[in-house]
Amino acid sequence: MTKSERTRLRVGTAIATFSTVLVGILIVAILHSQFHKSLMESRASLAKKSVATALEEFQEILEQESKRPFTEYGHSNFSGVSAKSFLNFSNISSVDPSVRIPGLVGFFQIAEKKKLELPFFPEGLSTDKQDRDKRQALARKIFGSVYKTRPINSNSNTQDRFRQIFNGIWLPTFDATDVITPKFVPTKKLSPKMLKAVSPIEKIEDLNPQSKSLSSNSQALPIQSFVLESGYLVFFRNVLHRNRLLTQGFIVEQKPFFSSLFRDLLDDPKRKNENAARLTVLIEDQALGFFPSPASDDIPLFQTNELLPFEGLSLLVSSPKPRLPIIQIAALASVVLIVLIIIGAILLLYRTAIHQLELSERQAAFVSSVSHELRTPITAIRMHGELLKAGWADTQASKESSYDYILKESERLSRLIENVLRYARIGRDSDPLSSERISYNDLKLLLTEKISPIVAQSGLVLEVNDYIRPDTHIEIEVDRDALTQILINIVDNSIKFSRLSDQKKIVISIQSVEKFVVIGLRDFGPGISAENGSKVFDLFYRAEDELTRTTPGTGLGLALVRSLSDRMGISVQFENREPGCEFILKIENYLAD
């Protein structure tokens, strides 16, 4: 493979990998956005239904109160009328009237000269002390709720209207100095991030009560309301009756009122439902102090416009960042997994392509090497044969030399052809192995008969180190021919790379380690670099460059060693030594204790 081909393959692989990653990120981002949007829309839809239901309930309360007869708000002195019969005269004259107003404190009426009249606090009627104490306590609470306080709304018109109505009110037979002013309930500022996001997102129908005709000679104006700093809400209406102006209304506590009305959204914070939508009651973009303000990382879902009859009051519904359900997380994980699989497939294809191209190069080099390796001994054999035929080898010594050369080269040629044919048969079921049990003596005989002549012909010395104790029983199960070919190929490889070494010898060591017979074949050549160490058993691999190499060979011998060893269950390893290298065979000993 040329350098440009490698570059093109790498660039193509990089582009494919980058494109896959980019597409995967886009798909995950789009799916995550859609899942997030779907969850937020679902929460917003549920919250809108809850708010709409609450506002509908609120509208029914105001509608019912706007129709209440004005005569029920005041009280009168009826001579000879018992307290019990009078309390039954008006529905709201009871200390605890049966009305559907959450957080109700009580009803009131402001008559002429700022006189405060309470329907449950009649004058001149003889009631028992316990009942009278309850009424006085309730009267004190109502009076205190509007005494020395003001609306939260900073609008000057609102402040002026409140003062015109409630400043200077008085209650007969009641000392205002005994009133305990309620504690000031501060509002909370929203975070700048939330303030930026709480512009009206969606409008829910405002409550806008109309004026009512209560009788032929009276007219009630629409109900209005103040949100007070004392933590109370004042609902009131102005009634025109026979040219008299009466202010009638009722007072409720903010916290129980909103908590009951919006109970699904103003839930108990101890429950810590992290995925639920949350309602914040706002007045002039500040949260009422009774209720939690949205967290800085909350996402606003929607906000109502000004909610009449409250001035400047609105509702903000927000939600924490949603946590995706398991099924959606699994979907995103599946996309990521698919992307990783595709990337893995691309890298695998890249490595396979590189491997195939390298294999093609090696095959081409193998053909060239085989041609050279076959041509060289054939040429030499032919040359010595011609010398003998022509009678040019006229002495017995020259004849013996030619005979030896022809024999040596023919044996080398036979080994080469056998390697090629055997590797060609592997994997085609045409090279079955015939295993047999051979003893230690047979193994030593195999080494001396098959290996010694090859080493001797190469001009090297064979050294056999036997570390087996005489009392050790050894028997291995192998294919004799396959084991012979393994040993010959290893030794042949060692001879090729040791011909220029200082120590011209091959060392074979035999020892018994646990349940194995370990055979080591070491040479004293240049060894093999760590970079090439993992490739020595690869098919057609040669450490030297094909254009500059000086060592003969085809790159087939060690690949055949690995293949035959694996088929017989023999472990073959390679280790560098100083100097040279060593191939180690581990063969199971069937007679080991």
Protein Blocks (a to p, Z undefined) as FASTA:
>chain_A
ZZklmmmmmmmmmmmmmmmmmmmmmmmmmmmmmmmmmmmmmmmmmmmmmmmmmmmmmmmm
mmmmmmpcfklmmccddehiafklmmmmpmklpfbdcddbehiabdcdddehhiacdfkl
cghiacdfklmmmmmmmmmmmmmmmgoiadfblcfklmmmmmmmmgopacehiafklpcc
ddddddddddfklmmmmgcfbdcdddddddddfbfkbccddddddddfkopacdddddde
ehiacdddddddfklmmmmmmmmlmccfklopakbccddddeehiacfkbccddfkbccf
bdcddddfbehiacddddddddddfklmmmmmmmmmmmmmmmmmmmmmmmmmmmmmmmmm
mmmmmmmmmmmmmmmmmmmmmmmmmmmmnomambfklmmmmmmmmmmmmmmmmmmmmmmm
mmmmgonlpaccddddddfklmmmmmmmmmmmmmmmnopacddddfbdfklccdddddfk
lmmmmmmmmmmmmmmmmmmpmblcdddddddehjaccdddddfbebjafklmmmmmpghi
afbdfklgcbecehlmmmmmmmmmmmnopacddddddehjddddddddfkbZZ
